[in-house]
Amino acid sequence: MREKHENTVCGVIDLGSSYFRLLVLRPRGVVKSSGERLRNERAMKISSVAGSVRRGYPIHGTSFATILDAEIFEDREYVGWGSDLANGGVISPEVLDRACFALKHLVEESARMGCKEPVLCGTNVFRQALNRVEAKGRLEHASGLEVKVLSEKGEAVFGFIGASSSIDCSDGCTVIDLGGTSTEICTGRGSLVDRFSSLKAGTHSVVRDLPRRSLDMYHYRRVLLRYVELLDGSSKNGIEFESIESLFSGGAGSMLATGGTAVSIAVLAGYIGTELFDPFRGYLLSFDSFVSLRNRIVGLYERGLENGLPLDRARIEVLVPGMLLLEAIWRVIGTDEIFITARDLRWGIVLNGSALKGDLVVS
């Protein structure tokens, strides 16, 4: 028998490289304003969902809203400071101002939905930016909340927990979290991580190798080959990341992808296919379908027609570099299909926020 979930509101803001993204879960019957039925707390474990994930129940196709009888609220604000990190490593004053404004708005939205103190989780920008201490201080001052900076392991683990809750992973799975300045790859079973790797490459860094102004299929394939050789260990030159083949010594299992670029790929695949992407159900994409989609997308960029894609401008800038990075990893792993899910590290923190300590956080 499942344990009944607590009547609480959970909120998380992921301070990512491209977007700051808010997730709030509010069980039905909990009022928005303060009152005895509402408790504003930082993200915590929701026992009913966490239990179902740990027992390996197949919940693919069932939204958390159904499982929890909860309302789900999401919002995001574009910041784009991953570009600064990839080009010099210093977050500019203008971008810091934009980040503070974005965070204040999302904290206000979180409070409006019943969570006054959402967890603020920082990722690679807070680990690598030359002025990361200043950036963290500015955001904490603007929001009045502490920023929890995830370690590479923490980012991988919480991303794995969130994404792997989309399907039954009791037989093992691999989660690829495509970020703006780093990419986490995790293998495990159920909600337990076995191995992980944090690649020092994300959509913003791949842009340098595949600039939009010179994008065509020839350049795409040439850069793709270079990344595949780096990832499978046949080349040691260039980008600072190691071979990922050792991650899959026990098999890759089901392959999942999450992150903004992965979701954009699913949106486009559904847009030109027969079934639209549903963020609560996810999207199963075969490798052949991906290659066909990639060819069409690159063709649009070659002809200067990419602005007609049903994506915002910021996502269009990094779409093809993100597709290339995913394809390189996919070719090394060698699976036939990938399950794309919108459940990410925010969901991982909601499911297991009590683990925000130890070697999963930097500060």
C-alpha positions in Angstrom: 0.0 0.0 0.0 1.4 3.4 -1.0 2.1 5.9 1.7 -0.1 9.0 1.5 1.8 12.1 0.4 2.0 15.1 2.7 -0.1 18.1 2.0 2.7 20.4 1.1 3.9 22.7 -1.7 7.2 22.0 -3.3 9.1 24.5 -5.5 12.5 24.4 -7.3 14.2 26.9 -9.5 17.0 25.6 -11.7 19.5 28.4 -12.5 20.6 26.9 -15.8 23.0 28.2 -18.4 20.2 29.3 -20.8 17.1 29.6 -18.8 16.1 29.9 -15.1 13.2 27.4 -14.8 10.6 27.2 -12.0 8.7 24.0 -11.0 6.0 24.1 -8.3 3.9 21.2 -7.2 0.8 22.0 -5.2 -1.5 19.1 -4.1 -5.1 19.9 -4.8 -6.9 21.4 -1.9 -3.9 23.5 -0.9 -4.8 27.2 -1.1 -2.5 29.7 -2.8 -2.4 32.3 0.0 -1.1 31.6 3.5 -3.4 29.6 5.8 -3.5 26.5 8.0 -3.8 24.2 5.0 -0.7 25.5 3.4 2.9 25.1 4.5 5.6 26.8 2.5 8.7 24.7 2.6 11.8 24.0 0.6 11.6 21.0 -1.8 11.2 17.7 0.1 10.6 14.1 -0.7 7.1 13.3 -1.9 6.7 9.8 -0.5 4.0 8.5 -2.8 6.0 9.2 -6.0 9.5 8.4 -4.5 8.2 5.1 -3.3 6.7 4.2 -6.7 10.0 5.0 -8.4 12.1 3.0 -6.0 9.9 0.0 -6.4 10.3 0.2 -10.1 6.7 0.7 -10.9 6.2 1.5 -14.6 4.8 5.0 -14.5 5.7 6.0 -18.1 2.6 7.7 -19.6 1.3 8.8 -16.2 1.8 12.4 -15.1 2.9 13.3 -11.6 -0.3 15.3 -11.4 -2.3 12.1 -11.6 -0.1 10.2 -9.1 -0.1 13.1 -6.6 -3.4 14.6 -7.4 -1.4 17.8 -7.6 -1.4 20.9 -9.7 1.8 21.5 -11.6 3.0 25.0 -12.3 6.1 25.9 -14.5 7.6 29.1 -15.7 10.9 30.2 -17.1 13.0 33.2 -17.9 15.7 33.5 -20.4 19.1 34.5 -19.0 21.7 33.1 -21.5 24.8 33.4 -19.3 26.1 30.1 -20.6 27.3 32.1 -23.6 29.4 34.3 -21.4 30.9 31.2 -19.7 31.8 29.6 -23.0 33.4 32.9 -24.3 35.8 34.0 -21.7 34.3 32.7 -18.5 33.2 36.0 -16.9 29.5 36.8 -16.5 29.0 40.4 -17.7 27.3 43.0 -15.5 24.4 43.3 -18.0 23.8 39.5 -17.9 24.0 39.5 -14.1 21.4 42.2 -14.0 19.2 40.2 -16.3 19.7 37.1 -14.1 18.7 39.0 -10.9 15.6 40.3 -12.6 14.6 36.9 -13.9 15.1 35.2 -10.5 13.1 37.8 -8.6 10.2 37.3 -11.0 10.3 33.5 -10.6 10.5 33.7 -6.8 7.4 36.0 -6.9 5.6 33.5 -9.2 6.6 30.6 -6.9 5.2 32.5 -3.9 2.0 33.3 -5.8 1.6 29.5 -6.3 2.1 28.8 -2.6 5.8 28.2 -2.3 7.6 31.2 -0.7 11.0 29.6 -0.4 11.7 27.4 -3.5 15.0 25.7 -3.7 17.5 27.6 -5.8 19.9 25.1 -7.5 22.9 26.3 -9.3 24.8 24.2 -11.8 27.9 24.5 -14.0 28.0 28.3 -14.3 28.3 28.5 -10.5 31.2 26.0 -10.6 33.1 27.5 -13.6 32.5 31.2 -14.0 35.5 33.3 -13.0 33.2 35.7 -11.1 30.9 32.9 -9.7 31.2 34.2 -6.1 29.9 37.6 -7.2 27.1 36.0 -9.3 26.0 33.8 -6.4 26.0 36.8 -4.0 24.0 39.0 -6.4 21.3 36.3 -6.9 21.1 35.6 -3.2 20.7 39.3 -2.4 18.1 39.7 -5.1 16.0 36.7 -4.0 16.6 36.6 -0.2 17.3 32.9 -0.6 20.4 30.7 -0.5 21.7 29.3 -3.8 22.6 25.6 -3.5 25.4 24.9 -6.0 25.2 21.3 -7.2 28.5 19.4 -7.7 29.0 17.5 -11.0 27.8 14.4 -9.2 24.8 16.2 -7.7 23.8 17.6 -11.1 24.1 14.1 -12.6 22.3 12.3 -9.8 19.3 14.6 -9.5 19.0 14.7 -13.3 19.0 10.9 -13.3 16.3 10.7 -10.5 14.1 13.1 -12.3 14.4 11.7 -15.8 14.3 8.0 -14.8 11.0 8.5 -13.0 9.4 8.8 -16.5 9.7 5.0 -17.2 10.3 1.7 -15.5 14.1 1.7 -15.2 14.4 -1.5 -13.0 16.4 -3.2 -15.8 18.8 -0.3 -16.1 18.9 3.0 -18.0 21.2 5.7 -19.2 20.2 9.4 -18.8 21.7 12.1 -20.9 21.1 15.6 -19.5 22.0 18.1 -22.3 23.0 21.4 -20.7 24.2 24.7 -22.0 27.8 24.4 -20.7 28.0 20.8 -19.5 26.4 17.5 -20.3 25.8 14.8 -17.6 25.6 11.1 -18.5 24.4 8.7 -15.8 23.7 5.0 -15.7 21.8 3.2 -13.0 18.7 1.1 -12.1 15.5 2.3 -10.7 16.4 5.6 -9.1 19.9 4.5 -8.0 23.0 5.8 -9.9 25.8 3.4 -10.8 28.2 5.6 -12.8 28.2 9.1 -14.1 30.3 11.4 -16.3 30.1 15.2 -16.6 31.3 16.3 -20.0 32.8 19.8 -20.2 30.7 20.5 -23.4 27.2 21.8 -23.8 25.2 23.5 -26.5 26.9 26.9 -25.9 30.4 25.4 -26.2 29.5 23.4 -29.3 28.4 26.6 -31.0 32.0 27.6 -31.3 32.7 24.5 -33.4 29.5 24.8 -35.4 28.6 28.5 -35.8 25.2 29.2 -37.2 26.6 31.4 -40.0 28.6 28.5 -41.6 26.2 25.7 -40.8 25.8 23.1 -43.5 25.8 19.3 -43.7 29.4 19.1 -44.6 30.5 21.0 -41.5 28.0 19.2 -39.3 29.4 15.7 -40.3 33.0 16.8 -39.9 32.4 18.2 -36.3 30.2 15.1 -35.5 33.1 12.7 -36.4 35.4 14.7 -34.2 33.1 14.5 -31.2 32.4 10.8 -31.7 36.1 10.0 -31.8 36.6 12.0 -28.6 33.8 10.2 -26.9 34.7 6.7 -27.9 38.4 7.2 -27.0 39.9 7.0 -30.5 41.1 10.6 -30.3 42.8 12.4 -27.5 43.0 15.9 -29.0 40.7 18.9 -28.6 37.8 19.2 -26.2 38.4 18.5 -22.6 36.4 15.4 -21.9 37.1 11.7 -21.6 35.8 8.6 -23.3 32.4 7.6 -22.1 32.6 3.9 -23.2 33.5 2.7 -19.7 30.2 3.9 -18.4 28.4 1.2 -20.4 30.5 -1.9 -19.5 27.3 -3.4 -18.0 25.1 -2.3 -20.8 23.3 1.0 -21.4 19.8 -0.2 -20.8 17.0 2.1 -21.8 18.3 5.5 -23.1 16.7 8.7 -21.9 17.4 12.4 -22.7 16.4 15.5 -20.9 17.2 19.2 -20.9 15.9 22.1 -23.1 17.5 21.0 -26.3 16.3 17.4 -25.9 12.7 18.6 -25.4 13.0 20.9 -28.4 14.0 17.9 -30.5 10.9 16.1 -29.3 8.7 19.1 -30.0 10.0 19.3 -33.6 9.8 15.5 -34.1 6.2 15.6 -33.0 5.5 18.7 -35.0 6.5 17.0 -38.3 5.3 13.6 -37.2 2.0 12.1 -36.3 2.0 12.5 -32.5 2.7 15.8 -30.8 5.1 15.9 -27.8 3.3 15.6 -24.5 5.6 16.9 -21.6 3.8 14.5 -19.2 4.1 11.4 -21.4 7.5 12.0 -23.0 8.5 11.1 -26.6 10.0 7.9 -28.0 12.3 8.7 -30.9 14.1 6.1 -33.1 17.6 6.8 -34.3 16.5 6.7 -38.0 13.8 9.2 -37.2 16.3 11.4 -35.5 18.7 11.4 -38.5 15.8 12.2 -40.8 14.8 15.1 -38.5 18.4 16.3 -38.3 18.8 16.4 -42.1 15.6 18.5 -42.4 16.6 20.9 -39.7 20.2 21.4 -41.0 18.7 22.0 -44.4 16.5 24.8 -43.0 19.6 26.4 -41.5 21.5 26.1 -44.8 18.7 28.0 -46.6 18.2 30.6 -43.8 14.7 29.4 -42.9 15.4 28.3 -39.3 13.5 31.3 -37.8 10.3 29.6 -39.0 10.8 26.8 -36.5 8.2 26.7 -33.6 10.9 27.6 -31.0 12.0 30.8 -29.4 15.0 32.6 -30.7 17.4 31.6 -28.0 16.6 27.9 -28.5 17.1 28.2 -32.3 20.6 29.5 -31.7 21.7 26.3 -30.0 19.4 23.7 -31.5 21.8 22.2 -34.1 24.8 22.2 -31.8 22.7 20.4 -29.2 21.5 17.9 -31.8 25.1 17.2 -32.8 26.1 16.6 -29.2 23.2 14.2 -28.6 23.9 12.4 -31.9 27.6 11.9 -31.0 26.7 10.4 -27.6 24.0 8.3 -29.2 26.3 6.9 -31.8 28.8 5.8 -29.1 26.1 4.2 -26.9 24.6 2.5 -30.0 20.9 2.1 -29.0 18.1 2.1 -31.5 15.9 4.6 -29.7 15.8 7.2 -27.1 13.0 8.4 -24.7 12.9 12.1 -24.3 11.4 13.5 -21.1 10.7 16.9 -19.7 11.4 15.6 -16.2 14.8 16.9 -15.2 16.9 17.7 -12.1 14.0 19.9 -10.7 11.9 16.7 -10.5 14.9 14.9 -9.0 15.1 17.5 -6.2 11.4 17.4 -5.6 11.6 13.6 -5.3 14.6 13.5 -3.1 15.4 17.0 -1.8 16.6 15.7 1.5 19.7 14.5 -0.3 20.9 18.1 -1.0 24.0 17.7 1.0 27.4 16.0 1.2 29.2 15.5 -2.1 26.1 16.3 -4.1 26.6 20.0 -3.4 29.5 22.4 -3.6 28.0 25.0 -1.3 
